[in-house]
């Protein structure tokens, strides 16, 4: 890792890996739900048709849904853990790796230490109550449970066969998967940026820092965020979006149209320069901190933490 671009790529790869795990989680659930529905048709259908009345006898429908709901609840507990673990890693990795870059660019020790559990938990907490991760995932879980129940009931009432019923459920699960991916990326991005902001706050006591908005310039990038690309403000300054958001960084604009699924980043200029770790510095530069890999730097930091 030489600079913040390399770091952003590393962090994004981490998010993409989590998204693949989310995809697999929902693919497994869809497979199980389809299998359960197929078994319902096999056990309770008459002449190849399964009616709502037939399935509702002896509370069959309620019992089938209870099984489905229990399994979906377990999936969302796993999803919560997956996203929370991702958020913790995003914060810590960006905080420390950014600190590494600042120190080597400024050529001064800045007193960084490994973030404590209390600091990490505080960074992960969304300040908006309804957007806190447990609340968001609880609402999403209840939504998919309710929607699947309605889809099955409606399909049975109009006499759909297994194929059409399975397609109904598939569409519903895919919708919930997309929402889970969106929550994962949005929250991971929020705490990732928080990590860089906090490391810059500490580094600013030893060097002059300004921040620059960096957009992911592709067809998915919001027009308003393309307009912000390259804009430089003071370390504690704010950015203003054409969508109405005002905030200290991407993902922190306090506006859903700016923050949801945002992939933009910030780069902190250290004493007017984009920070970079170089094996050989330019002749005449003051070398206070010799070259180290990030792994060597982190190991030294942990050693200081144990004896400090």
C-alpha positions as CSV (number, residue, x, y, z in Angstrom):
1,X,0.0,0.0,0.0
2,X,1.6,3.3,-1.2
3,X,-1.2,5.8,-1.0
4,X,-4.9,6.4,-0.2
5,X,-6.0,5.2,-3.7
6,X,-4.4,1.8,-2.9
7,X,-6.1,1.9,0.5
8,X,-9.5,2.6,-1.0
9,X,-9.2,-0.3,-3.4
10,X,-8.3,-2.6,-0.5
11,X,-11.3,-1.4,1.6
12,X,-13.7,-1.8,-1.4
13,X,-12.5,-5.4,-2.0
14,X,-13.4,-6.1,1.6
15,X,-16.9,-4.8,1.0
16,X,-17.3,-6.8,-2.2
17,X,-16.3,-10.0,-0.4
18,X,-19.0,-9.3,2.2
19,X,-21.5,-8.7,-0.6
20,X,-20.6,-12.1,-2.0
21,X,-21.3,-13.7,1.4
22,X,-24.7,-11.9,1.5
23,X,-25.6,-13.2,-2.0
24,X,-24.8,-16.7,-0.8
25,X,-26.8,-16.3,2.3
26,X,-29.9,-15.3,0.3
27,X,-29.3,-17.9,-2.4
28,X,-29.3,-20.6,0.3
29,X,-32.5,-19.3,1.8
30,X,-34.2,-19.2,-1.6
31,X,-33.2,-22.8,-2.2
32,X,-34.7,-23.8,1.1
33,X,-37.9,-21.9,0.7
34,X,-38.4,-23.4,-2.8
35,X,-37.8,-26.8,-1.4
36,X,-40.4,-26.2,1.3
37,X,-43.0,-24.9,-1.1
38,X,-42.4,-27.9,-3.4
39,X,-43.0,-30.2,-0.4
40,X,-46.2,-28.4,0.4
41,X,-47.5,-28.9,-3.2
42,X,-46.5,-32.6,-3.0
43,X,-48.2,-33.2,0.4
44,X,-51.3,-31.1,0.1
45,X,-52.2,-30.6,-3.5
46,X,-55.3,-32.2,-5.1
47,X,-55.1,-33.1,-8.8
48,X,-52.0,-31.0,-9.1
49,X,-53.5,-28.0,-7.6
50,X,-52.9,-26.6,-4.1
51,X,-55.7,-24.3,-2.8
52,X,-55.5,-21.9,0.1
53,X,-58.4,-23.6,1.7
54,X,-56.6,-27.0,1.6
55,X,-53.3,-25.6,2.9
56,X,-55.1,-23.7,5.7
57,X,-56.7,-26.9,7.1
58,X,-55.5,-27.9,10.5
59,X,-53.3,-24.7,10.6
60,X,-51.0,-26.2,8.0
61,X,-50.3,-22.8,6.4
62,X,-49.5,-21.2,9.8
63,X,-47.1,-24.1,10.7
64,X,-45.3,-23.9,7.4
65,X,-44.9,-20.2,7.8
66,X,-43.5,-20.7,11.4
67,X,-40.8,-22.9,10.1
68,X,-40.0,-20.4,7.3
69,X,-40.0,-17.4,9.7
70,X,-37.6,-19.2,12.2
71,X,-35.1,-19.8,9.4
72,X,-35.3,-16.3,8.1
73,X,-34.8,-14.9,11.6
74,X,-31.6,-17.0,11.9
75,X,-30.5,-15.6,8.5
76,X,-30.9,-12.1,9.6
77,X,-29.0,-12.8,12.9
78,X,-26.1,-14.0,10.7
79,X,-26.5,-11.0,8.4
80,X,-26.3,-8.7,11.3
81,X,-23.0,-10.3,12.5
82,X,-21.6,-10.2,9.0
83,X,-22.3,-6.5,8.5
84,X,-21.1,-5.6,12.0
85,X,-17.8,-7.4,11.5
86,X,-17.4,-5.7,8.2
87,X,-18.0,-2.3,9.7
88,X,-15.5,-2.9,12.5
89,X,-12.8,-3.9,10.0
90,X,-13.6,-1.0,7.7
91,X,-13.2,1.5,10.6
92,X,-10.0,0.0,12.1
93,X,-8.3,-0.7,8.8
94,X,-8.9,2.8,7.5
95,X,-8.0,4.5,10.7
96,X,-4.7,2.8,11.1
97,X,-3.6,2.6,7.4
98,X,-4.5,6.2,7.0
99,X,-2.4,7.0,10.1
100,X,0.5,5.1,8.5
101,X,0.3,7.3,5.4
102,X,0.1,10.6,7.3
103,X,3.1,9.8,9.5
104,X,5.3,8.9,6.6
105,X,4.3,11.9,4.5
106,X,4.8,14.3,7.4
107,X,7.9,12.5,8.7
108,X,6.7,12.8,12.3
109,X,5.4,10.4,14.9
110,X,1.8,11.4,15.7
111,X,1.1,9.2,18.7
112,X,-1.3,6.8,17.1
113,X,-2.4,3.7,19.1
114,X,-4.7,0.8,18.3
115,X,-8.4,1.9,18.7
116,X,-10.0,0.5,21.8
117,X,-13.3,-1.5,21.7
118,X,-15.1,1.5,23.2
119,X,-13.8,3.8,20.4
120,X,-14.8,1.3,17.7
121,X,-18.3,0.8,19.1
122,X,-18.9,4.5,19.3
123,X,-17.8,4.9,15.6
124,X,-20.1,2.1,14.5
125,X,-23.2,3.6,16.1
126,X,-25.4,5.4,13.6
127,X,-26.6,8.7,15.2
128,X,-30.0,8.4,13.6
129,X,-32.2,6.0,15.7
130,X,-34.2,4.5,12.8
131,X,-31.0,4.0,10.8
132,X,-29.2,2.0,13.5
133,X,-28.2,-1.4,12.1
134,X,-30.4,-3.6,14.4
135,X,-33.5,-1.4,13.6
136,X,-32.8,-1.4,9.8
137,X,-32.4,-5.2,9.7
138,X,-35.4,-5.9,11.9
139,X,-37.6,-3.8,9.6
140,X,-36.1,-5.6,6.6
141,X,-36.6,-9.0,8.2
142,X,-40.2,-8.3,9.1
143,X,-40.8,-7.0,5.5
144,X,-39.6,-10.2,3.8
145,X,-41.5,-12.4,6.2
146,X,-44.7,-10.5,5.6
147,X,-44.2,-10.3,1.8
148,X,-43.5,-14.0,1.4
149,X,-46.6,-14.8,3.4
150,X,-48.7,-12.6,1.2
151,X,-47.1,-13.9,-2.0
152,X,-47.9,-17.5,-1.0
153,X,-51.4,-16.7,0.0
154,X,-52.2,-14.7,-3.1
155,X,-50.7,-17.4,-5.4
156,X,-52.8,-20.1,-3.7
157,X,-56.0,-18.0,-3.9
158,X,-55.6,-17.6,-7.7
159,X,-54.7,-21.3,-8.2
160,X,-51.0,-20.9,-9.3
161,X,-48.9,-23.9,-9.8
162,X,-45.4,-24.5,-8.2
163,X,-43.4,-22.8,-11.0
164,X,-45.3,-19.5,-10.8
165,X,-45.3,-19.6,-7.0
166,X,-41.5,-20.2,-7.0
167,X,-41.0,-17.3,-9.3
168,X,-43.0,-15.0,-7.0
169,X,-40.8,-16.0,-4.1
170,X,-37.6,-15.7,-6.1
171,X,-38.4,-12.1,-7.0
172,X,-39.2,-11.2,-3.4
173,X,-36.0,-12.8,-2.1
174,X,-33.9,-11.0,-4.7
175,X,-35.4,-7.7,-3.7
176,X,-34.5,-8.3,0.0
177,X,-31.0,-9.4,-1.1
178,X,-30.5,-6.2,-2.9
179,X,-31.7,-4.2,0.1
180,X,-29.3,-6.2,2.4
181,X,-26.4,-5.4,0.0
182,X,-27.3,-1.7,0.0
183,X,-27.4,-1.6,3.8
184,X,-24.1,-3.4,4.0
185,X,-22.3,-1.0,1.6
186,X,-23.9,2.1,3.0
187,X,-23.0,1.4,6.6
188,X,-19.5,0.0,5.8
189,X,-18.8,3.1,3.8
190,X,-20.0,5.4,6.6
191,X,-17.7,3.9,9.2
192,X,-14.9,3.5,6.7
193,X,-14.9,7.3,6.2
194,X,-15.3,7.9,9.9
195,X,-12.1,6.0,10.4
196,X,-10.2,8.3,8.1
197,X,-11.8,11.4,9.6
198,X,-10.7,10.4,13.1
199,X,-7.2,9.6,12.1
200,X,-6.9,12.9,10.3
201,X,-8.2,14.7,13.4
202,X,-5.3,13.2,15.4
203,X,-2.8,13.8,12.7
204,X,-3.8,17.5,12.4
205,X,-2.1,18.1,15.7
206,X,1.3,17.4,14.1
207,X,0.7,18.5,10.5
208,X,-1.5,20.7,8.3
209,X,-4.3,18.7,6.8
210,X,-7.0,19.6,4.2
211,X,-9.5,17.2,2.7
212,X,-10.4,16.5,-0.9
213,X,-13.6,14.8,-2.3
214,X,-12.7,12.0,-4.6
215,X,-15.5,10.5,-6.7
216,X,-15.7,7.0,-8.3
217,X,-16.1,8.3,-11.8
218,X,-18.2,5.8,-13.7
219,X,-21.8,5.5,-15.0
220,X,-23.1,4.8,-11.5
221,X,-21.7,8.0,-10.0
222,X,-24.3,10.6,-9.1
223,X,-24.0,13.8,-11.2
224,X,-23.9,15.8,-8.0
225,X,-20.9,13.8,-6.7
226,X,-19.1,14.2,-10.0
227,X,-19.4,17.9,-9.5
228,X,-17.8,17.6,-6.1
229,X,-14.8,15.5,-7.4
230,X,-11.5,17.2,-6.5
231,X,-13.1,19.9,-4.3
232,X,-10.8,20.8,-1.4
233,X,-11.9,22.2,2.0
234,X,-10.3,22.6,5.4
235,X,-10.0,19.5,7.6
236,X,-13.1,20.4,9.6
237,X,-14.9,22.0,6.6
238,X,-18.0,20.7,4.9
239,X,-19.1,19.8,1.4
240,X,-22.4,20.9,-0.1
241,X,-24.3,18.7,-2.6
242,X,-26.7,19.8,-5.3
243,X,-29.2,17.3,-3.7
244,X,-29.3,19.3,-0.5
245,X,-26.8,17.3,1.6
246,X,-24.2,19.2,3.7
247,X,-21.6,17.2,5.6
248,X,-18.0,16.6,6.5
249,X,-17.4,13.8,4.0
250,X,-19.0,11.3,1.6
251,X,-21.5,9.0,3.5
252,X,-21.8,11.8,6.1
253,X,-24.0,14.2,4.1
254,X,-27.1,13.7,6.3
255,X,-29.2,13.2,3.1
256,X,-30.4,9.8,1.8
257,X,-30.0,10.9,-1.8
258,X,-26.3,11.6,-1.1
259,X,-25.4,8.8,1.4
260,X,-27.2,5.6,0.3
261,X,-24.8,3.4,-1.8
262,X,-22.3,6.2,-2.0
263,X,-18.8,5.0,-3.2
264,X,-17.0,8.3,-3.0
265,X,-14.0,8.9,-0.7
266,X,-11.9,11.6,0.7
267,X,-8.2,12.1,0.5
268,X,-6.4,14.2,3.1
269,X,-3.6,16.4,1.9
270,X,-0.7,16.4,4.4
271,X,1.2,19.7,4.3
272,X,-0.2,20.3,0.8
273,X,0.7,16.9,-0.6
274,X,-1.2,13.6,-1.3
275,X,0.4,11.3,1.3
276,X,2.5,8.5,-0.1
277,X,4.9,6.0,1.3
278,X,8.1,5.9,-0.7
279,X,11.1,3.5,-0.3
280,X,13.5,6.2,-1.5
281,X,12.7,9.8,-0.7
282,X,13.9,12.8,-2.7
283,X,17.4,13.9,-2.0
284,X,17.5,16.7,0.6
285,X,14.2,15.6,2.3
286,X,14.3,15.3,6.0
287,X,14.0,11.6,6.8
288,X,12.9,11.2,10.4
289,X,10.9,7.9,9.9
290,X,12.7,5.3,7.7
291,X,10.7,3.2,5.3
292,X,8.6,0.4,6.8
293,X,5.8,-1.7,5.4
294,X,2.4,-1.2,7.0
295,X,2.7,-4.6,8.6
296,X,6.0,-3.6,10.3
297,X,4.5,-0.2,11.4
298,X,1.4,-1.9,12.9
299,X,3.5,-4.5,14.7
300,X,5.5,-1.7,16.3
301,X,2.3,0.1,17.2
302,X,1.0,-3.0,19.0
303,X,4.3,-3.4,20.8
304,X,4.1,0.2,22.1
305,X,0.5,-0.4,23.2
306,X,1.5,-3.4,25.3
307,X,4.3,-1.6,27.1
308,X,2.9,2.0,27.0
